[in-house]
Amino acid sequence: MHTKTNLIKRIVDVVLTVLVLLIMAYQVTGDWLHEWLGIAMTVIVICHHILNYKWYRSLFKGKYTPYRIILTAGDVLLLGAFAVTALSGMSMSGHAVPFLYGTINVMSARKLHLALSYWTFTLMGVHVGLHLRSMTVKFKFSNKVKSPVLSLFAAAAAWGGYLFFKGEIINYMLFKTHFAFLDYEKAKWLVVVENLAMLLFWAFVGHTLAKFCQKHNSKADILKPIAWLAAVILAAAVMIFALKNKGTQETPGSWQDAPLPQTATQSVQSAPRDEISRDKPDKDGFVLINAGSYKMGSPESENWRINDEKQHEVSVSAFYIDPFETTQWDYESIMGSNPSTFKGKKLPVDNISWLDAVNYANARSKASGLTPAYTVTDEQVRWDRSANGYRLPTEAEWEYACRAGSETPFNTQHSLSAQDANFYGHYPYEIEENYFDNSPLEAKPGEYRNTTVDVGSFKANAWDLFDCHGNVNEWCWDYYGEYDVSQKQDPTGVQSGTRHVYRGGGWNDFAKNMRSAYRAAGQSDMKSYNLGVRLVRNAAAVSGVVAAKEQGAKQSSSEKVLIVYYSWSGNTRGIANEIQKQTGADVFEITLQTPYSTDYNTVLMQAQEDQHKQARPKINGSVDVSGYDTVLLGYPNWWASIPMPIATFLERYDLSGKRIIPFCSHGGGRFGQSLTAIAKMAPDSVMGEGLSVHYSGGESMPQDVSQWLKDNNVKTK
């Protein structure tokens, strides 16, 4: 009977090992089979623990040696990791147990499932290694056989270690990356074999740990397993280093390098920020950009371009530009205050409005003995183009300087990576349509720093300018509107408008929104944690006066309020319900005639496809907005912008003269570029202060909503 039970245990162990190799090969099994394999593994794990019931009975008996402590800790951690993996997986089930869908918030379940599945995989490998001696006790090997078997085991483990660390799986386990990138073109058998190699690596670690903790007759018995493990890790490291160096020698193949125009070069060598003197105008460290012509905007073939990027020929006069974004030290030393969300002298100033940037430029001009470029009154801002003081760049100047002669989406001449700029590194260029298989991507997902970084932290562009892509967006002078292609020499934008342009993308933006041609827009009083400035000044004689007049966000406590929202997972709906509870306002929920899929992976693709083609899905019902003064507009942040049902609503209803106050739920990117999407689509409305809520917001959500309503002067009950 005892022998039969042991045989069943061994069969169960083998089946579990095979199942974990298949479950971790999602690109082999697909969604349906992956779920059912997970259910099967859950059942067999339960059987495994029933068969090993004596382990529970002995937990509090006997002496705990170092080996037993590690063995027990590993078993407990593995059981906990598997339990969370199983529960989170069932909470996302669309096939095996769909009635459990949503038991755990789908967004949270997805993050937990990804991280804990890799913890389960790793701990299972360690578990096998810790028990390897007892599993092979009946097998007797001679030294002639044992040595080559161990060598083969070590070689496979070294390859597995290389695959594990090269694949940056640690980032999944530490919740740094919230989705797995899988190669669907790789041979299915190879995917399973690679999983086996990684499992063997952790089994080797577990086996070495077990050998180290057990009794030894000599020091050699202790050092031998450590030496083997060190050799395995060293071999894996050598493979990573060798292949990484090989990869860096390859020339990017996505775009052809564009030659630099002969008319535009920098003539001033920029100095590190700490070495720049502010005492004299000719020592401010600004870079001279000579006059030249270029194609402003993007070609129709550029992926993720927007219709407002019409490509056209533009010429600009020579000008000086700060090689760095304005730092907090720069701003505070002149203005006497620091409004930034993130604090640090070398960090770029953020949370400044267009008007703040204009006033800073004037103040710095006066401090440097230059003629201020702007005259600011309550009615308008007038720009004297002949003034030699500091000013905001025009859109044309900004893009010209950013491109530095390039004609590709980014001035790096290759797809932007997290090593090139500070942005939402999990989402490199073209990730949207390659979310589940990143093999076609030139730049792979990288670090998301979730904050601004010191200016000049990355390599400068070809004209010695830093951080043109990422860190903070940078205000420009121009009103937002369709390009006036008849303005070919030193264009200053459309003559009137309600929004001003900002460029470059910020620390929380996806790469698609940091393209050289991408245009964002906001009111003159708009402030944001990812919005700063980079100043310029004239280097050539220019004449004329340009005026800007714009509406700001109105404040009223007597206006009638309407809550409009779209929700997929329920997070945004929860926020809307809390707002309605506190305000008593009317509510209109946007629902679709053809709803998106309830499966998270499917809706990801549907959302990006709709956004890519700028679809306008049909929505149910209607609402009379004419009787409302303020619209509280809620939505989830999808692919760093608004869901397309929100675009349908904004195009269907005339919100001119009304106040739009956005609120959104997000998984880490806050508003992304959703605010500029709304600003562009409702140009004659007034934008209020937005509220971004991480997923459902937690316990603080009601207080956050209350403060947000107060900040926007929205009347509550």
N, C-alpha and C positions, 0 to 999 in steps of 0.2 A: 504493500500500500504506500509506504514511504517513497519507494523508488518511482512508483507511478505518479505520485504528487510532484516529485522533483522534475520528472519528465514534462509534465504539464506546465510547470513553472518555466522551464527552459523554452518550451514552445511559445508560451505567452511572451517571454522576453524577446525572442526572435521576431515575433509578429509586431511587437511594439517598435522595435528598431526599424523594421521595414516600413511601418506606417509613418514614423516620424520623418524618414527620408522622403517619402512620397508627399506628405503633407507640406513639407518645406519646399517642394517643387511645384509651386502654384502654376507656373507657366506650362507644366506638363499635364496636370490634372484638370485645370479649369475650375470655374466657380462651383458648379454643381457637385462634381466628384470631390472637390476639396472639402465641402461641407459634410458630405456623407462619410468621408474618411475620418474627419474630426469626430463625428458621432461614434464611429466604430472604435476609434482610439479611446474615447471617453469610457465606453463600455469595457474595453479590455483593461484599461488602467484600474477600473473598479475591481475587475476580476483579479488583477495582479495583487491588489492590496488585500482582497479577501483571502487569496492563497497564502499571503504572507502575514496573516493576522497575528502570528506569534511575535512579530516585530513590535506591534503595539503593546502586547502584554509585557514585553521585556524592557520597555522604554525606561521605566523607573526602577529597574533591578540591575544589580551587578555594578562593577567598577567601570568608570568611563576613562579609558586610555585615550591618548591623543588621537589614535587611529579611529576609535569608536566615536569620539567627539566630532571629528571631521565627517565621518561616514553618516552619522545621525543628522548633522547640520545640513549636509548635502541632500539627504533624502527629504527632510522637511521643506527645504527651499524648493526642491524640484516639485514636490506635491503642491505647494502654494502657487508656484509659477504656472503649473499645468491647470490648476483649478481656475485661476483668473483668465488664462488663455481660452479655456473651454467656455466659461460663462460669457466672456466678451464676444467670442465667436458666435455663440447662439443668439446674442443680442443683435447681431447683424444678419442673421440667417434669412435668406430669401427662398430656400429650397427645403432643407432638412427639417427645421423646426421654425417655420415662419411665424407661428403663434407666439414665439418668444421675442420677436423683433421689437426693439425699443425697450426691453427690460432694463438695460443700461443705455443712457444717452448715446445715440449712434456715433456721434463725433468722438466722445470719450472712449467708447468701446473700441473704435477703430485704432486709436492711439495705443490703448492698453493691449489690444490683440497683437499689434505689430511688435511692440517692445517685448511683451511677455512670451510670445512665441519663440523669439530668439533666445530669451533667457531659458525657456524650457529645453530648447535644442542644445544649448551650451551645457546646462546642468545635467542633461541626460547623458551627454558625452562624458562628463566628469563622473557621473554615477556609474557608468559602464566601467570606466577605468578603475574606480575605487573597488569595484566588485570583481575585477578581472581575475584576480588570484583565485577566489573561491569558485568562479565560473570555469576555470581551466584546471582545477586541482586534480581531476581524474586523468588529465592528459599528461603523459610523461615524455619530455623531449630531451634528447641528448644535446650536448653542447654544440655538436656539428649542425644540428637542426635549429637549436635555439638562437644561435648567433645570426644566421641569415634571416630568420623570421623576425627577430627584433630589428634588424637593419631595414627590412622591408616595411615593417610597422613604422619605424622612425621616418623613412623617406615619404611614406604616404601622409604621415602626420605633418611633416614639414610643408608639403604641398597644401595640405588642408589649412595650416596656419597662414600660409601666404594668401590663399583664397579668402579666408575669414577677414584678415586685416586689410587686404587690398580692396575688398568689397565694402569697407567702412561699416561693418555690421555693429561695431561698438556704438556708432551714432544712433542706430535704431534702438539699441538696448538702453541708451541714456536719454531717450525721447528727444534727441536733437534733430532727427529726421523723422517725419510723420508718415512717410509712405515708402514702400520698397520698390526699387527699380529692377525689373526683371528682363532678361534677354530672351525674347520669344523665338529668336532665330537660332539659338544654340540647340544642338542635338539633344533630344529628350534623355537619352541614356547618359549623356555627359553631365546634364544637370543633376541627375541622381548620384552619379559617381562623385561629382564635386561635393555634394552634400555629405556623402559617406566619408570623403577625405577630411572635411571639416569636423565631422563627428569623431573621427579617429584622432585628430589633433587634440581635442578636449579629453578624449579617453586616455591619450598619452599623458596629458597633464594630470588627470585623476590617478592614473597608475603610478606615476612618479611620486605624487603626494602620498599615496598609500605606502609605497616602499619607504619613503622618508620617515613616516610616522611609526613604522613597525620596528621591532627590535633588530639590532644588527650585531654581528659578531666582530666586525672591524670597521675602521673608518672608510675602507675601500667600498664596503657594502653601502655606506651612506652616500659617498661621493659619486658612485657609478650611476645611479638613476638621475642625479642632478646633472651630471655631465651629459647624459643622453638628452635630457630635456633642453639643456643649454644649446646643444648641437642642433636640435630640431628648430628652436626659436631663431638661432643664428642663420640657419639655412633659409628659413622663411623670410627673414629680414633681407638677406642677400638677394633673393628672388625679387622682392618688392623693389629694392633699390635699383637693381639691374634693369628691370623692366620699366621702371619709372624714368630712368635716364634715357632708355631707348625711346620712350614715348616723347620726351621733351625735344628730341632731335628731329622729330617729324614736323613737316610744314603743314599748318592748317589747310585743309582742302576745301572748305566751304565757300570761301570767297577769294577772289584774286586780289593781291595787294594793289592798291591804287597809288600812282605816283604823286608826289607832292608838287603843287603848282610852284613855279619859279617866283611868283609875285608875292608869296606870303611866307615869311620866315620870322623867327624871333631874333631880335638884335640885342636884347638885354638878358644876361645870364641870371636866372632867378636864384635867390639865396634861400637857405632854410629859414622858416618863419621866425625863429628866435634871433636870426642875424639881420633881419630887415629893419632898417632905421626909419622912423617916422618923422625925423627932424626936418628934412627938406623934401620938397616934392620930387626932385630928381633922384631921390634915394628911397623911394617908396617900394622899390622892388618890382614894380609892374613890368610886364612883358610887352614889348612893342610888336603889334601885329600889322604888317605892312598891307597896303591896299591890295585888293584882289577881287576876283569874281569866282563864283561857284554855283552849283545847283542846290538851291535851298529846297527842303522837303524830301520826300522819298519817292522812288520809282514805284509804279503800280505792282511790280513783281516782288516788292519787299514784304516778307511775311509779317502779319499782325500790324500792318500800316492802317491808318485811319484816313477817312476821306478828306479831312482838313489839312492833309500834308501834301497838297498838290505841288509837284516839283516844278520849279521855275528858276530862271537865271537871275542872279542878284550880284551886284557889285557893292563893296563897302570901302569907305575911306580908311586910312590908317588910324589905329587907336591903341591905347595902352590898356592892358587888362591885368587884374590881380591874378597871379598864378595860383592862388589859393582862394578857397571860399573864406568869407569874412569870419574871423574867429571871435569867440566870446571876449577875449582880451581886447581885440580891436574895437568891438562894439562898446563894451563897458567903459573902456578908457576914454571914449568920446561922449557917450550918452549918459554915463553914470549909473546905469542899471543893466541887468542881465536877465532877459525874459526867458531864457532857454529852458527846455524841459530837462535836458541832460547837461550837467555842469562840468566844466573843465576849460582852462584857459586856451588850450590848443584845439578844443573841439569847435566846430562851426557854430555860429550863433543860429538858433532856430526859434520858432514860435514868434517870428516877426511878420507883420503885415507889409503890403506894398507901400502903404503910407509911412510905416516905420522905416522901411528901407530908403525911401526918398528923403526923409528927415535926417537919417544917419548920413547919407551922402552929402547933404548940405552942411551938417555940423562938422564933418571931417574936412570938407573943403575950407571952411572958415578956420579950423584949427591949423590947417596947412598953409594959410595965406593965399588960397585960391578963390576964384569967383564962383560962388554957388551956382549950380546949373538950374536949380528949381526955385520958383516962387510959389509958395503954398498958401492958399486961402481956404476959407470954409467952402467956397463954391467950386474951386478947381485947383489943379496943379499945372503951372506953365513951365515948360522946359525951354530955356534959352540955349539953343544948340551951339552958339558961338562961345559959351562960357568954358573956361579951362578947368573947372572944378570936377569933383568926382560925381559919377552918375550911374544909373542902371544901364546895362547894355540893351540895345534893341534886340529883338528876336534874331534878326539877320546877323548882327555881330556875334551874338552868343553861339548860334549854330556854326558860323564860320570858324570861330575860335575852337569850339568843341571838336569839330570834324578834323581840323588840322590837316586838311588836304585829303582826307579819306572820303570815299563814296559808299562805304559799307554801312550797315546798320549801327555799328559802334566804331569809335575811333581807334580801337585796339586792332582793327583789321581782321579780327577773328571774333567768334562768339564770346561774349563777356562771361567770365567765371568769377567765383567768389575771391579768387586770388588777384583779380584785376580791379575790383571795386567793392564798395560796401553797399550791398543790397540784400534782398531776401534770397540768399544764396541757394535755398532749396529749390527755387524756381528759375532756372536759367532760361535762356532764349529758346523758344519753341517747345518747352516742356509740356504745354497744355495739350497738344495733340500727341505727345509721346510720354504721357504720364506713367503708363504701366510698363513701358519698354523704352529705356533711355539710350539704347545702343545707337540710334541714329543721331543723337545729340553730339555736337562738337564740344560744348562745355557741359560737363556733368554736374549734378547737384552738389552744392558745397555748403559752407558755413553760413548760418543766419545769425548775425551778431546782435540783432535786436536793440541796437543803439547806434548813435553816431560815433565816429572814431576821429582821432587827431587828423587835422588837415595834412595832406601830403603823405599819408600812410601808404599809398600805392604808387605805382610807376606813373610818371607824367605822360601826357600824349606827345605827339611829334613836335609840338610847339612849346613844350615845357610847361603845360598847364595841368594841374592836379585836380582829381575828383570831379571832372566834368560829368562823369557818369556816377550817380549814387551819392551817398552820404546825406546831403540835403538837396532839395530842389532849390532853384535859384530864380528870383524874381527878374523879369524883364520889363522894359518900359511899356511895350505895346498893349493896346486893347486886343482882346481875343476876337477873331472873326475870320472869314474866308480870306485867303491871301489876295491882295490886290496886285495881280501880276504885272500891271502897268507900271508899278513902282519898282524900278530896276536899280536905281542908284540910292544907296543909304535909306532904304524904306524904314518907316517908323510905325507901320501897322495901319489898321483901319482908322478912320477919323473919329469914330465914336463907338461906344460900347458900354457894357456893364461889368465886364471881367477883364482882368489883366493876365498876361501869359506868365507862366513859370516853367522852367526847363530842367532837364537833367536827371530827374528821378531821385528818390531818397532811400534811406536805409531799409525801409519796409516795403519797397516797390519791387515788383517782378521785373525781370530783365526786359520784357517787351516794352515796358513803360520807361525805359532808360535809353531807348534808341536816340540817336542824334536828332532825328526828325520829330520825335514825339512832342506834342504840345499839351500842356495842362493849363487850367485857367481858374481864377478865383477873384472874388471881390477885393477891392482895395483895402478893406479892413479885415480880411481873412487871415487867421493865424493858425499855424500847425506845427506839431513836433518834428516835422520833416521838411520844413520850409525856411530857407535862409536867403543869402544874397552873395554876389560876387561883383565888385565894382569895376568900372572902367573910367577912362578920361580921354579927351580928345588928343590926337597926335597930328591932326591936319585941320586946316581952316574950314569950318562948316558954319553955315548961317541959317537963320530962321527960328521961329518960335512954334512949339507944338503944345496944345493944351489938352488936359484930361479932366473930365468931370464924371463923377460916378456916384451911384447910390450906395449907401451902407445898409447894414442890417437894422431895420426899425425895431423899436421896443414899444410894446403896448400890452397892457394887462386886460383890456376890454374886448379884444378880438375873439371871434368864434373859431374854434379849433376842430380840425378833422384829423383823425389818425388813419393813415393808409399804410398797409404793410403787405409784404409777401413773405411767407415762411414755408420752408420745406421740411426741416427736421423738428420744428416746434420751438426752437430757441428764440427766434424773432417774435413768434406769437406770444411767448411768455413775457417778453419785454413790453410788447404792445398792450397786453392785458394789465400789466402793472401801471403803465402810463394812463390807461383808461380808468383804472381804479383811483388814481390820484387826481385826475383832471375831470372825469365825467364826460369827456369829449366823445363825439360820434366816431364810429369805427367803420372802415371799409377794408375788408380783407381781399386781396387780389388772389383769385384762384384761376386756374387754367382750364380751357375747354378740353385740351388734351394734356393731362397732368404729366409731369416728369416721372420717371421710374422711382419706385420706393427703394431700389437697391442703390447703395451709396456709390459703388464703382461705376454703375451705369449712368447715374445722374451726373457724375463728374464729366463723362464724355459728352453727354447731351448738353450740359451747360457750356462747355468750351466750344462745342460745335456751333451752338446758337450765338455765342459771343463772337466767334471767328467770322461768321457770315452776317453778323449784326441782324439776326432774326428778330421778328416781333411776334412772339406767340400770342394767340388770341386769348383774351381773358373773359371771364364770366361777369355778368351783371354790369351795372353802371351806378354812378353816384353824381349828384348835382353839386359841383364844387363852387358854384357861383356865390353861395351864401357863406362861404368860409374865408377867413382872412389868413389863417395859418394852417399849413399842412405838415403834420409830423410824419415823415416818410421813413418807413422801416424796411429792412431787407438784410439777408445774409451777404457777407462779402464772398462773392464767387469769382475766383480767378482774378483777384485784386480789383474788382469792379462791381457794378450793379448787376443783378440777374436781369436777363432780357425782359421778363414780365414787367419790371419797373420801367424799362425803356418804353414798353407798350403803353403803360399808364401815362407817362410824361408826354408822349406824343399825342395821345388821345385827348387829353384835357388841357385847357388853357389856364395856366397858373400865373399869368402875367400880373405883376403887382402884388402877388401873394408872398407870404413868407414861408419858405420851405426849411424845416429843421430836421436834418437826417438823424436816424439812429440805426445802428447795424450790429449784428452778431458776427464774430470772426474767430478764427482759430489761431491767430498770431499776427496777422498782417494789418490789424486795425482797419482803417478805412481804405487802405490801398489807394487806388485812383478813382474810387467811387464818387468822391465829392466833385471832382472835376468833370466826371461823366454827367452828373446831375446839373452842374453849373452850365455845361455846354448845351444840354437839352432843354433847359428852362432858363434861357438867358435874361428874360425880363422879370424874373422873380428875385426875391431877396433871400440869401442863404443865412440861416442862423447857425449857432454853435452846435456841432454834432456830438453825438454820444456813441462811442464804440464799446461793446460789451463782449468779453471773452466767453464764447459759447453761451451758456444760459445766465452767466453773471454771478452765480453763487449767492451767498447770504447778503452780500453788500449791494446787490442789484437794486432793491427798493430805495436805498439811500442815494445810490448813484443817480437814479432816475429823478429823485426829488431835487438833488442839487442841480442837475441838468435843466430841469424845468425852471428852477429859480434863476439860473444864469441867463436863460432865454426870456425871462419875464413872462412865462406862460402861467396863467392863472390856474390854481389848484382848488380843490374843494375846501 
